[in-house]
Amino acid sequence: MEHLKSKDPLHGITLQKIVEQLVDHYGFDTLGELIKVKCFTDKPSVKSSLTFLRKTDWARKQVEDLYIKSETKLPK
């Protein structure tokens, strides 16, 4: 039986890992410029960002899209 690989580029990657890798690569200042949400500009932290992104689908989509676009630049 063949193992089918998911076509979803985010398969198996947690939102926490996405946010942590984006913060490590860009920093909160640049993330706040790229994605205009308060959780990246006003007393930013990974925890507060996760809380906001889990409740706000449009912002989560922007973060996931940035992650997919930046994936080749991010450390594994």
C-alpha positions as CSV (number, residue, x, y, z in Angstrom):
1,M,0.0,0.0,0.0
2,E,1.3,3.5,-1.0
3,H,1.8,6.2,1.6
4,L,0.1,9.3,0.2
5,K,1.9,12.6,1.0
6,S,-0.4,15.5,2.0
7,K,-0.6,18.3,-0.5
8,D,-1.2,20.8,2.3
9,P,2.2,22.6,2.8
10,L,1.2,23.2,6.5
11,H,0.4,19.6,7.2
12,G,1.9,18.6,10.5
13,I,3.1,22.1,11.4
14,T,1.6,23.7,14.5
15,L,0.6,27.3,14.6
16,Q,3.1,27.8,17.5
17,K,6.0,26.5,15.3
18,I,4.9,28.8,12.5
19,V,4.8,31.9,14.7
20,E,8.1,31.0,16.4
21,Q,9.9,30.5,13.1
22,L,8.6,33.7,11.7
23,V,9.5,35.7,14.8
24,D,13.0,34.1,14.8
25,H,13.5,35.0,11.1
26,Y,11.8,38.4,10.9
27,G,11.4,39.6,14.4
28,F,8.2,41.2,15.8
29,D,9.0,44.6,14.3
30,T,9.1,43.3,10.7
31,L,6.2,41.0,11.2
32,G,4.1,43.9,12.4
33,E,5.0,45.7,9.2
34,L,4.2,42.7,7.0
35,I,1.0,41.8,8.8
36,K,-0.8,44.7,10.3
37,V,-2.1,43.2,13.5
38,K,-1.7,44.6,17.0
39,C,-0.4,41.3,18.5
40,F,2.8,41.9,16.6
41,T,3.2,45.6,17.4
42,D,1.8,46.2,20.9
43,K,3.7,44.3,23.6
44,P,4.2,41.3,21.3
45,S,4.8,37.8,22.5
46,V,4.4,34.4,21.0
47,K,1.7,33.5,23.6
48,S,-0.4,36.6,22.9
49,S,0.0,36.2,19.2
50,L,-1.2,32.6,19.3
51,T,-4.2,33.6,21.4
52,F,-5.2,36.2,18.8
53,L,-4.5,34.1,15.8
54,R,-6.5,31.1,17.0
55,K,-9.5,33.4,17.3
56,T,-9.0,35.4,14.1
57,D,-9.2,33.4,10.9
58,W,-8.2,36.3,8.5
59,A,-5.0,37.1,10.5
60,R,-4.1,33.4,10.9
61,K,-4.5,33.0,7.1
62,Q,-2.1,35.9,6.5
63,V,0.5,34.4,8.9
64,E,0.2,31.0,7.3
65,D,0.5,32.6,3.8
66,L,3.7,34.4,4.9
67,Y,5.1,31.2,6.3
68,I,4.5,29.4,3.0
69,K,6.1,32.2,1.0
70,S,9.1,32.4,3.4
71,E,9.5,28.6,4.0
72,T,12.7,28.3,1.9
73,K,14.3,31.1,4.0
74,L,13.3,29.7,7.4
75,P,15.6,27.3,9.3
76,K,14.4,23.7,9.5
